Amino acid sequence: MNSSELTAVDRDAAQLKALGYTSNFERSMSLWENFALGFTYLSPVVGVYTLFGLCLAAGGPPMIWSYLLVGFGQMLVCLIFCEVVSQFPISGGVYPWARRLVGKRWAWMVGWIYSVSLCVTIAAVALGAGPYIAAMLGFEPSPVTNTFVALALTVLATLLNLSGTKLLAKVAMFGFICELLGAIVIGGYLLIFERHQPFSVLFNTFDISIDGSYWPAFLTASLAGMFLYYGFEACGDVAEETPNPSKRIPKAMRMTIYIGGGAAIFAALALILAVPDIAKVLSGEDKDPMSTIMANAFGPTGWKIVTAVITVSFVSCVLSLQAAASRLLYSFARDEMVMGSSVLKRLSPNTRVPTAALITCGLIPAAIVCAGFYLENAIAIIVSFAAIGIYLAFQMIVGGALFARLRGWRPAGQFTLGGWGWIVNILALVYGLLAITNMSWPRTPDAPWYSNYGILLTSAVVIGIGLVYMVLFKPYDKGTAPFADAWKLHNDQNVSAPSRA
């Protein structure tokens, strides 16, 4: 290591020490590798392909505009996150940010909600991979097959993550390249050779209406965009594994939105225009338009090749999700915020990753996968809660940032919004609250109450368990790490490293 590299490492260590921590993580993740982690977590292929048929049937072709609207709203949230992580580049992401912006109790609830949501998301993505991997291997997709595939995928991701940061970065980069090229090549082929619909169909509602209006249907279909646009925060989860995090992570977060969102919109556009008969999708006659499109376009052999690309996307997505969840759990444990902290906060002396936290973040999703086997419509239930839980955690950060601004916080990292900070922060909070309302709004009045209010019920249970644990065991009082100090730090303090490439 030459003197300039040593100086850079020392700067990062000094910055972290000024924030109250020391770290034995290996800072080997480049800007593009950090971005790849966020991209494969967001995973446009997984996000679009998993919910395409469901959301097209709900809202018709105009559902594609939800990707733009949600993308704009999530970019507002991303910009607030960029300001926070630039000043507080600490492993674990939303938990340490909440701790510094608001306080220990707030941080506990953010970390709890987000960690549960991540574990549920890992299970959801692993289950979603089942039909594709089964088809590629020549098995008939079924609940049993999907469950076994999901468990195998979770085990594989855990083993890869246990191998260290360098392998995680390489697999994330490989997944990013495969997924982006796959989205471009598959989408381009569909647009050039398999386009069955005119571009005007993107504005055709096909007379879909709920209570005489199209908008409720569009809001239902907007789950497509809402399930897609998160993952950028994962770039900050590995802050202590990235050199010059104050500068690089905010850039990687924004790149995740730009590139990931662009790839998703392109993939969705190609799929919509390639649907042979949209009326059959809307009527329920074609229940799986994805398979219809791919079988028509590529045939049995070509479809297997396409499925292989999709499989890589699912594997890299689970890998990135688990990496993010483990760093959050490690960060929680480092501050003595959870049971078993002494074990969960240990890093392997060889791979320098949190071994116990990674194994835990494999076992919990595996248990959820097994439980989902006994639930009707398991994927829909799991996905819905995963999305709203992450949105809740996001808005607790956005609201926390606004609270800190009211207390006098002036972002002091290498990325700031300057005079736009207040406006963006308020708009991000308004957007997030509207999104949560839309996701949790009951839409099936004829269904049993526990089904109609399933998202609200599961959210209340998760929050309630977190509150009970917090009140009974007071985990927030056990650690000595700094908290609620964002507005006390000034620009002249050594809380962010000097600007460098």
Residue pairs with C-beta under 8 A, 6 or more apart in sequence:
1 9
8 243
8 244
8 500
9 27
9 243
11 244
11 497
11 498
11 500
12 27
12 243
12 244
12 245
12 497
13 22
13 23
14 494
14 497
15 89
15 246
15 494
15 495
15 496
15 497
16 22
16 23
16 89
16 90
16 240
18 493
18 494
18 495
19 88
19 89
19 90
19 482
19 495
20 481
20 482
21 90
21 240
21 334
21 481
23 91
23 240
24 347
24 352
25 91
25 165
25 238
25 240
25 241
25 347
25 352
25 353
26 164
26 165
26 166
26 241
26 352
27 240
27 241
27 242
27 243
28 165
28 166
28 169
28 241
28 243
29 37
29 165
29 169
29 238
29 241
29 242
29 243
30 169
30 242
30 243
31 242
31 248
31 251
31 252
32 173
33 169
33 170
33 172
33 173
34 235
34 238
34 242
34 248
34 249
34 252
35 176
35 235
35 251
35 252
35 255
35 256
35 259
36 169
36 172
36 173
36 175
36 176
37 168
37 169
37 172
37 234
37 235
37 238
37 320
37 323
37 324
38 231
38 232
38 233
38 234
38 235
38 252
38 253
38 255
38 256
38 260
38 320
39 172
39 176
39 179
39 180
39 231
39 255
39 256
39 259
39 260
40 172
40 175
40 176
40 179
40 231
40 313
40 316
40 317
40 319
40 320
41 230
41 231
41 234
41 317
41 320
41 321
41 324
42 228
42 229
42 230
42 231
42 232
42 256
42 260
43 125
43 179
43 231
43 260
43 313
43 314
43 316
43 317
43 320
44 179
44 183
44 228
44 260
44 261
44 263
44 264
44 267
45 179
45 182
45 183
45 263
45 267
45 309
45 310
45 313
46 125
46 128
46 310
46 313
46 314
46 317
47 224
47 227
47 228
47 264
48 224
48 228
48 264
48 267
48 268
48 271
49 132
49 267
49 290
49 310
50 125
50 128
50 227
50 379
50 383
51 223
51 224
51 227
51 383
52 224
52 268
52 271
52 289
52 290
53 281
53 287
53 288
53 289
53 290
54 223
54 380
55 63
55 66
55 220
55 221
55 222
55 223
55 224
56 63
56 221
56 272
56 275
56 278
56 281
56 282
56 289
57 281
57 282
57 284
58 217
58 220
58 221
58 223
59 66
59 208
59 217
59 218
59 220
59 221
59 222
60 204
60 205
60 206
60 208
60 217
60 221
60 278
60 282
61 197
61 201
61 202
61 203
61 204
61 206
61 272
61 278
62 202
62 203
62 204
62 205
62 214
62 218
62 221
63 218
63 221
63 222
63 224
63 268
64 202
64 265
64 268
64 269
64 272
65 202
65 218
66 218
66 221
66 222
66 224
66 225
66 226
67 224
67 225
67 228
67 261
67 264
67 265
67 268
68 225
68 265
69 222
69 225
70 222
70 225
70 226
70 228
70 229
70 435
71 225
71 229
71 257
71 261
71 265
73 229
73 428
73 431
73 432
73 435
74 229
74 230
74 232
74 257
75 254
75 257
76 424
76 427
76 428
76 431
77 394
77 398
77 428
77 431
77 432
78 232
78 253
78 254
78 256
78 257
79 254
79 417
79 424
79 428
80 397
80 398
80 401
80 424
80 425
80 428
81 97
81 232
81 233
81 236
81 253
81 397
82 249
82 250
82 253
82 254
82 415
83 250
83 401
83 411
83 413
83 415
83 416
83 417
83 421
84 97
84 100
84 101
84 397
84 401
84 411
84 413
85 93
85 97
85 235
85 236
85 239
85 245
85 246
85 249
85 250
85 253
85 413
86 246
86 247
86 249
86 250
86 411
86 413
86 414
86 415
86 416
86 496
87 246
87 411
87 412
87 413
87 486
87 489
87 495
87 496
88 96
88 97
88 100
88 413
88 486
88 495
89 236
89 239
89 240
89 242
89 245
89 246
89 249
89 413
90 96
90 97
90 239
90 240
90 331
91 237
91 238
91 239
91 240
91 241
91 327
91 330
91 331
92 111
92 237
92 327
92 328
92 330
92 331
92 332
92 334
93 114
93 233
93 234
93 236
93 237
93 239
93 324
93 327
93 328
93 331
94 110
94 111
94 114
94 233
94 328
94 393
94 394
94 396
94 397
95 107
95 110
95 111
95 114
95 328
95 331
95 332
95 337
96 107
96 331
97 236
97 397
97 400
98 106
98 107
98 110
98 111
98 396
98 397
98 400
99 106
99 107
99 335
99 481
99 482
99 483
99 484
100 482
100 483
100 484
100 485
100 486
101 397
101 400
101 401
101 403
101 404
101 409
101 484
101 486
102 400
102 403
102 404
102 484
103 483
103 484
104 476
104 477
104 483
104 484
105 470
105 476
106 396
106 400
107 337
107 476
107 483
108 337
108 466
108 470
108 475
108 476
109 396
109 463
109 466
109 467
109 470
110 393
110 396
110 397
110 400
111 328
111 331
111 332
111 337
112 462
112 466
112 469
112 470
113 389
113 392
113 393
113 396
113 462
113 463
113 466
114 328
114 389
114 390
114 393
115 325
115 328
115 329
115 332
116 389
116 462
117 385
117 386
117 389
117 390
117 392
117 393
118 321
118 324
118 325
118 328
118 361
118 390
119 325
119 361
119 364
119 365
119 368
120 365
120 368
120 382
120 385
120 386
120 389
121 321
121 386
121 390
122 154
122 157
122 318
122 321
122 322
122 325
122 361
122 365
122 368
123 150
123 154
123 365
123 366
123 368
123 369
123 372
123 382
124 379
124 382
124 383
124 386
125 314
125 317
125 318
125 321
126 149
126 150
126 151
126 153
126 154
126 314
126 318
126 365
126 369
127 146
127 147
127 150
127 369
127 372
127 378
127 379
127 382
128 314
128 379
128 383
129 149
129 150
129 153
129 311
129 314
129 315
129 318
130 141
130 145
130 146
130 147
130 149
130 150
131 141
131 146
132 307
132 310
132 311
132 314
133 149
133 153
133 307
133 311
133 314
134 140
134 141
134 142
134 145
134 146
134 149
135 141
135 303
135 304
135 307
136 304
136 307
136 308
136 311
139 145
143 373
144 373
147 369
147 370
147 372
147 373
150 369
151 366
151 369
151 370
153 314
153 315
153 318
154 318
154 322
154 362
154 365
154 366
154 369
155 362
155 366
156 315
157 315
157 318
157 319
157 322
157 362
158 322
158 358
158 359
158 361
158 362
160 167
160 168
160 171
160 319
161 168
161 319
161 322
161 323
161 326
161 353
161 358
162 348
162 351
162 353
162 355
162 358
162 359
163 351
164 350
164 351
164 352
164 353
165 238
165 241
165 351
165 352
165 353
168 319
168 323
168 353
171 316
171 319
172 316
172 319
172 320
174 312
174 316
175 312
175 313
175 315
175 316
175 317
175 319
175 320
176 316
178 309
178 312
178 313
178 316
179 263
179 309
179 312
179 313
179 316
180 259
180 263
182 306
182 309
182 310
182 312
182 313
183 263
183 264
183 266
183 267
184 263
184 266
186 267
186 270
186 306
186 309
187 266
187 267
187 269
187 270
187 271
188 270
189 297
190 270
190 271
190 273
190 274
190 293
190 297
191 269
191 270
191 273
191 274
193 297
194 274
194 293
194 296
194 297
195 273
195 274
196 273
196 274
196 275
196 276
197 272
197 273
197 274
197 275
197 278
198 273
199 273
201 272
201 273
201 278
202 269
202 272
205 214
205 217
206 278
206 279
206 282
208 214
208 217
208 282
209 217
210 216
210 217
216 443
219 438
219 441
220 443
222 438
223 384
223 387
223 439
224 268
226 387
226 391
226 435
226 438
226 439
227 383
227 387
228 260
228 261
228 264
229 257
229 260
229 261
230 387
230 390
230 391
230 394
231 256
231 260
231 320
232 252
232 253
232 254
232 256
232 257
232 260
233 253
233 324
233 394
234 320
234 321
234 323
234 324
235 242
235 249
235 252
235 253
235 256
236 245
236 249
236 253
237 323
237 324
237 327
237 328
238 323
238 324
238 327
239 245
239 249
242 248
242 249
244 497
244 500
244 501
246 413
246 414
246 415
246 496
246 497
247 414
247 415
247 497
247 499
247 500
250 413
250 414
250 415
251 415
271 289
271 290
271 293
274 293
274 296
274 297
275 281
275 289
275 292
275 293
276 292
276 293
276 296
277 286
280 286
281 289
286 292
294 303
294 306
295 303
298 305
298 306
322 358
322 361
322 362
322 365
325 361
326 353
326 354
326 357
326 358
326 360
326 361
327 354
327 357
329 338
329 344
329 354
329 357
329 360
329 361
330 344
330 345
330 347
330 354
330 357
332 338
332 341
332 344
333 340
333 341
333 342
333 343
333 344
333 345
333 354
333 357
334 341
334 345
334 479
334 481
335 341
335 479
335 481
336 475
336 478
336 479
337 475
337 476
337 478
337 479
338 344
338 475
339 473
339 475
340 356
341 478
343 356
344 354
344 356
344 357
344 360
345 354
345 357
346 354
346 355
346 356
347 353
347 354
347 355
348 354
348 355
368 382
372 378
372 379
372 381
372 382
375 381
381 454
381 458
384 439
384 454
384 455
385 454
385 455
385 458
385 459
385 462
387 439
388 436
388 439
388 440
388 455
388 459
389 459
389 462
391 432
391 435
391 436
391 439
392 436
392 459
394 432
395 429
395 432
395 433
395 436
398 425
398 428
398 429
398 432
399 429
401 409
401 425
402 425
402 426
402 429
404 486
404 487
405 421
405 422
405 425
407 486
407 487
408 487
409 486
409 487
410 487
410 490
410 491
411 417
411 421
412 489
412 490
412 491
412 493
412 495
412 496
413 495
413 496
414 496
414 497
414 499
417 424
439 455
440 455
440 456
440 459
442 452
442 453
442 456
443 452
444 451
444 452
445 452
450 457
469 475
470 476
489 495
